[in-house]
Amino acid sequence: MSTRHRLYISVILLLVVIAIGSTGFHLIEKWNWFDGFYMTLTTMTTIGYGEVHPLSHVGRIFNSVLIVLAVFSGGFTIAMFSQALLEFEFGKALGRRRMERELAKLSGHYIICGTGRVGRTVARELRARDQSIVFIEKNPERAEWALNESIPVVLGSASSEEILKRAHIDTAKGLVAAVGTDPENLYIVLTARGFRSDLKIIARASEEEATSKLLRAGASQVLSPYYFVGNRIAQLLLRPNVLDFIDTAFGTDRLEVEIGEVRIEAKSPLVGKTLGDAAIRQRADVIILGVKPLDGTLLFNPPPETPIRAGDTWIIIGSDTQLKKLESLAVA
């Protein structure tokens, strides 16, 4: 039986004893209901105010039985509430220790500031790809969602340096500023950028004029949910089949295909060759959508004569197995 059920039983037991006492004094001593109720409470709480009215011999016998019932029911109730309090405090302490252990292990993770709709969507997508995440949320009630999903949460303002340290920003892969207002996101970006100049920071903007401010504050990229929705509606009207393909390939019920990126390491045997000479399509069966050199701009649909250099990042499309095959060629 759970502690909650035992608490319910103890409360019901107290109410039953009060009802028995009130009814007994009313029937035996012919008192009115309030006097019987008051005498019952006085007896159960052992205040010692004395008898409301003089008791008969039978009334004193009944009161003696009531005292025994009150002692047992009161003791049981106190014990149950004490146990519940201890379990609650122990659970909170245990939860804090477990959370601290999880936070201490964080490395190569993503920090999501805000557990609103945007933050929750980002978390689901990252977890679907086996990425480690931690939330920062200042509202304890909203943080419950993350706790229920077994996601570590740091309670506090994400614009606080101390809170960002607790979220291990020093070892994070990236940060998402997705709280409710643009000023809050601006402060978060400024604080986070002050910690790490190399950190990937994605910020949410509600108003168009906030985009440039967030970029100047240090955001790597700024996205507006309203702009995205408007753009998608237009694309659904103009290019519905293209979006159907994207949703089928990369949505919730996606095909066995994904777009990924691979970085070419200096020790890779591909370095020094051209895309045509490397025969990437034949060796890994992937399609190279673009190449971004270490010191250049992204080249879409690169021609076969494109040189392969260390530090290049390739944007590719293929299955998970194919991507891993190419990754082995890029780092070998």
PLY file of the C-alpha trace (Angstrom):
ply
format ascii 1.0
element vertex 332
property float x
property float y
property float z
element edge 331
property int vertex1
property int vertex2
end_header
0.00 0.00 0.00
1.35 3.41 -0.98
1.94 6.25 1.45
-0.85 8.25 -0.15
-3.35 5.47 0.47
-2.25 5.18 4.10
-2.72 8.92 4.52
-6.24 8.63 3.13
-7.00 5.79 5.56
-5.67 7.76 8.55
-7.83 10.80 7.70
-10.89 8.59 7.22
-10.15 6.86 10.56
-10.04 10.23 12.36
-13.33 11.27 10.78
-14.93 7.96 11.81
-13.79 8.41 15.45
-15.16 11.98 15.47
-18.48 10.73 14.07
-18.65 7.91 16.64
-17.88 10.31 19.52
-20.39 12.95 18.42
-23.12 10.36 17.89
-22.37 8.59 21.19
-22.62 11.72 23.31
-25.79 12.74 21.48
-27.49 9.37 22.05
-26.15 8.51 25.52
-26.12 11.93 27.20
-28.83 13.55 25.03
-26.50 16.45 24.24
-26.95 18.53 21.11
-24.73 17.67 18.14
-22.33 20.56 18.60
-21.69 19.77 22.28
-21.06 16.15 21.35
-18.67 17.18 18.58
-16.86 19.63 20.88
-16.49 17.03 23.63
-15.12 14.54 21.09
-12.48 17.00 19.87
-11.53 17.87 23.47
-11.13 14.18 24.29
-9.14 13.35 21.15
-6.73 16.27 21.49
-6.27 15.76 25.27
-6.53 19.53 25.83
-8.08 18.98 29.25
-10.80 21.61 29.23
-13.02 19.31 31.25
-16.44 17.90 30.52
-18.87 20.07 28.57
-21.67 18.73 30.80
-21.44 16.27 33.67
-21.16 12.71 32.36
-23.23 9.77 33.52
-21.59 6.44 34.42
-22.38 5.04 30.97
-21.12 8.26 29.41
-17.79 7.92 31.20
-17.44 4.32 30.01
-18.13 5.49 26.46
-15.65 8.34 26.84
-12.97 5.88 28.06
-13.45 3.79 24.91
-13.33 6.98 22.85
-10.01 7.94 24.46
-8.48 4.58 23.47
-9.78 4.93 19.90
-8.49 8.50 19.72
-5.01 7.49 20.92
-4.70 4.74 18.33
-6.18 6.74 15.44
-4.21 9.86 16.36
-0.97 7.92 16.71
-1.53 6.19 13.38
-2.25 9.53 11.68
0.84 11.20 13.14
2.98 8.24 12.09
1.62 8.32 8.53
2.14 12.06 8.13
5.65 11.79 9.57
6.49 8.99 7.17
5.07 10.94 4.23
7.11 14.00 5.19
10.30 11.95 5.54
9.72 10.24 2.20
9.05 13.59 0.54
12.20 15.18 1.94
14.24 12.07 1.20
12.88 11.96 -2.33
13.77 15.60 -2.88
17.29 15.08 -1.53
17.74 11.91 -3.57
16.44 13.67 -6.68
18.86 16.56 -6.16
21.80 14.20 -5.73
20.81 12.22 -8.82
20.44 15.44 -10.80
23.83 16.68 -9.65
25.43 13.37 -10.73
23.79 13.65 -14.15
24.94 17.24 -14.53
28.48 16.33 -13.50
28.66 13.76 -16.32
27.58 16.21 -19.02
30.04 16.77 -21.86
29.47 17.35 -25.54
25.85 18.18 -24.77
23.35 20.82 -25.83
21.89 23.42 -23.47
18.28 24.39 -24.09
17.12 27.55 -22.35
13.37 27.41 -21.81
10.95 24.47 -21.64
8.29 26.07 -23.81
6.96 24.63 -27.04
10.09 25.51 -29.01
12.44 24.13 -26.36
10.46 20.90 -26.03
10.46 20.37 -29.79
14.23 20.90 -29.97
14.69 18.44 -27.10
12.62 15.74 -28.80
14.57 16.05 -32.04
17.96 15.98 -30.31
17.02 12.99 -28.15
15.76 11.16 -31.22
19.32 11.43 -32.50
20.87 10.24 -29.22
22.22 13.64 -28.22
22.73 14.64 -24.58
20.76 17.69 -23.47
20.13 19.78 -20.37
17.40 22.34 -19.78
17.69 25.67 -18.00
14.30 26.83 -16.70
13.47 29.39 -14.01
9.85 28.29 -13.56
9.69 25.12 -11.38
6.24 24.20 -12.68
7.36 24.31 -16.30
10.49 22.35 -15.41
8.28 19.41 -14.38
7.92 18.41 -18.03
11.66 17.91 -18.40
11.90 16.02 -15.10
9.07 13.72 -16.18
11.02 13.05 -19.39
14.16 12.24 -17.33
16.00 15.24 -18.78
18.41 17.08 -16.45
17.21 20.55 -15.47
19.04 23.49 -13.90
16.57 25.79 -12.16
17.33 29.46 -12.58
17.77 32.21 -15.15
19.86 31.24 -18.18
21.30 34.77 -18.26
23.07 34.05 -14.96
26.73 33.08 -15.20
26.40 30.74 -12.23
23.48 28.88 -13.83
25.34 28.49 -17.12
28.32 27.10 -15.21
26.06 24.53 -13.52
24.85 23.50 -16.99
28.52 22.94 -17.93
28.62 25.47 -20.74
32.39 24.96 -20.85
31.95 21.47 -22.36
28.71 22.04 -24.30
28.39 21.57 -28.06
25.78 24.25 -28.45
23.14 26.39 -26.77
19.57 27.20 -27.74
18.07 30.44 -26.40
14.34 29.74 -26.63
12.73 31.53 -23.69
9.55 33.55 -24.08
10.81 37.08 -24.79
13.42 38.61 -27.07
15.12 40.68 -24.29
15.63 37.52 -22.21
17.11 35.69 -25.19
19.36 38.67 -25.86
20.77 38.57 -22.30
21.25 34.81 -22.56
23.19 35.14 -25.82
25.38 37.91 -24.41
26.21 35.92 -21.27
26.82 32.66 -23.12
29.03 34.31 -25.72
31.08 35.85 -22.93
31.88 32.32 -21.74
32.67 30.72 -25.09
33.66 32.47 -28.29
33.49 29.16 -30.21
30.08 28.00 -28.93
27.28 27.38 -31.43
24.37 29.56 -30.24
20.93 29.38 -31.85
18.44 32.01 -30.70
14.70 32.37 -31.13
13.32 35.76 -32.14
9.69 36.79 -31.90
10.04 40.22 -33.54
11.89 40.93 -36.80
13.92 43.79 -35.34
15.30 41.46 -32.66
17.12 39.32 -35.23
19.90 41.82 -35.94
20.34 42.56 -32.23
20.69 38.88 -31.37
23.25 38.41 -34.14
25.27 41.39 -32.90
25.08 39.98 -29.37
26.82 36.83 -30.56
24.16 34.41 -31.80
25.43 32.08 -34.51
21.98 31.95 -36.07
18.57 33.43 -35.28
15.27 31.82 -36.18
11.76 33.21 -35.99
8.90 30.70 -35.58
6.54 33.15 -37.25
8.81 33.63 -40.26
9.31 29.87 -40.52
5.58 29.15 -40.43
4.85 31.86 -42.99
7.58 30.59 -45.29
6.33 27.02 -44.98
2.75 28.03 -45.81
3.99 29.76 -48.95
6.03 26.69 -49.92
3.02 24.43 -49.39
1.13 26.58 -51.85
3.94 26.80 -54.40
5.94 23.54 -54.00
3.75 21.01 -52.15
5.50 17.96 -53.62
8.93 19.15 -52.51
7.71 19.57 -48.93
5.98 16.19 -49.07
9.32 14.62 -49.97
11.15 16.45 -47.17
8.51 15.51 -44.59
8.52 11.88 -45.72
12.30 11.65 -45.73
13.10 13.61 -42.59
9.88 13.87 -40.60
8.59 11.74 -37.72
7.91 8.79 -40.03
11.00 9.39 -42.11
12.55 7.03 -44.60
15.93 5.39 -44.03
17.68 8.52 -45.26
19.05 11.66 -43.69
21.10 14.72 -44.45
24.34 14.86 -42.50
27.72 16.52 -42.51
31.18 14.98 -42.47
34.46 16.76 -41.80
37.53 15.64 -43.75
40.47 15.04 -41.43
44.09 15.66 -42.40
44.94 11.93 -42.19
42.13 10.89 -44.53
43.28 9.10 -47.73
40.81 11.32 -49.63
42.91 14.47 -49.06
44.65 15.64 -52.23
42.21 13.96 -54.61
39.24 15.42 -56.45
35.67 14.34 -55.90
35.73 12.57 -59.25
38.96 10.68 -58.46
37.73 9.69 -54.99
34.64 7.99 -56.46
32.60 8.78 -53.37
29.32 7.65 -54.91
30.73 4.24 -55.75
32.56 3.73 -52.43
29.94 5.01 -49.97
26.81 5.35 -52.15
26.03 8.84 -50.82
25.15 12.05 -52.64
27.28 15.13 -51.90
24.97 18.14 -51.77
27.60 20.71 -50.88
31.17 21.32 -49.78
32.21 24.02 -47.31
35.98 24.61 -47.22
37.57 25.57 -43.92
38.20 29.11 -45.18
35.49 29.53 -47.81
31.79 29.64 -48.55
29.47 26.72 -49.09
29.59 25.29 -52.63
26.35 23.62 -53.70
26.35 20.64 -56.05
30.17 20.54 -56.33
31.57 19.41 -59.71
33.82 16.29 -60.01
36.98 18.42 -60.27
36.44 19.95 -56.81
39.61 19.31 -54.74
39.35 17.52 -51.40
41.22 19.35 -48.65
41.70 18.76 -44.94
39.13 20.66 -42.92
36.46 20.56 -45.62
32.93 19.86 -44.45
30.69 17.87 -46.78
26.89 18.10 -46.72
25.65 14.68 -47.77
22.46 12.66 -48.10
22.17 8.91 -47.55
21.20 6.22 -45.09
22.73 5.94 -41.65
24.93 3.04 -42.78
26.13 4.99 -45.81
26.95 8.04 -43.72
29.02 5.94 -41.33
30.87 4.39 -44.26
31.80 7.83 -45.54
32.81 8.96 -42.04
35.29 6.08 -41.88
36.84 7.27 -45.16
36.98 10.87 -43.96
38.90 10.12 -40.74
40.89 7.00 -41.63
0 1
1 2
2 3
3 4
4 5
5 6
6 7
7 8
8 9
9 10
10 11
11 12
12 13
13 14
14 15
15 16
16 17
17 18
18 19
19 20
20 21
21 22
22 23
23 24
24 25
25 26
26 27
27 28
28 29
29 30
30 31
31 32
32 33
33 34
34 35
35 36
36 37
37 38
38 39
39 40
40 41
41 42
42 43
43 44
44 45
45 46
46 47
47 48
48 49
49 50
50 51
51 52
52 53
53 54
54 55
55 56
56 57
57 58
58 59
59 60
60 61
61 62
62 63
63 64
64 65
65 66
66 67
67 68
68 69
69 70
70 71
71 72
72 73
73 74
74 75
75 76
76 77
77 78
78 79
79 80
80 81
81 82
82 83
83 84
84 85
85 86
86 87
87 88
88 89
89 90
90 91
91 92
92 93
93 94
94 95
95 96
96 97
97 98
98 99
99 100
100 101
101 102
102 103
103 104
104 105
105 106
106 107
107 108
108 109
109 110
110 111
111 112
112 113
113 114
114 115
115 116
116 117
117 118
118 119
119 120
120 121
121 122
122 123
123 124
124 125
125 126
126 127
127 128
128 129
129 130
130 131
131 132
132 133
133 134
134 135
135 136
136 137
137 138
138 139
139 140
140 141
141 142
142 143
143 144
144 145
145 146
146 147
147 148
148 149
149 150
150 151
151 152
152 153
153 154
154 155
155 156
156 157
157 158
158 159
159 160
160 161
161 162
162 163
163 164
164 165
165 166
166 167
167 168
168 169
169 170
170 171
171 172
172 173
173 174
174 175
175 176
176 177
177 178
178 179
179 180
180 181
181 182
182 183
183 184
184 185
185 186
186 187
187 188
188 189
189 190
190 191
191 192
192 193
193 194
194 195
195 196
196 197
197 198
198 199
199 200
200 201
201 202
202 203
203 204
204 205
205 206
206 207
207 208
208 209
209 210
210 211
211 212
212 213
213 214
214 215
215 216
216 217
217 218
218 219
219 220
220 221
221 222
222 223
223 224
224 225
225 226
226 227
227 228
228 229
229 230
230 231
231 232
232 233
233 234
234 235
235 236
236 237
237 238
238 239
239 240
240 241
241 242
242 243
243 244
244 245
245 246
246 247
247 248
248 249
249 250
250 251
251 252
252 253
253 254
254 255
255 256
256 257
257 258
258 259
259 260
260 261
261 262
262 263
263 264
264 265
265 266
266 267
267 268
268 269
269 270
270 271
271 272
272 273
273 274
274 275
275 276
276 277
277 278
278 279
279 280
280 281
281 282
282 283
283 284
284 285
285 286
286 287
287 288
288 289
289 290
290 291
291 292
292 293
293 294
294 295
295 296
296 297
297 298
298 299
299 300
300 301
301 302
302 303
303 304
304 305
305 306
306 307
307 308
308 309
309 310
310 311
311 312
312 313
313 314
314 315
315 316
316 317
317 318
318 319
319 320
320 321
321 322
322 323
323 324
324 325
325 326
326 327
327 328
328 329
329 330
330 331
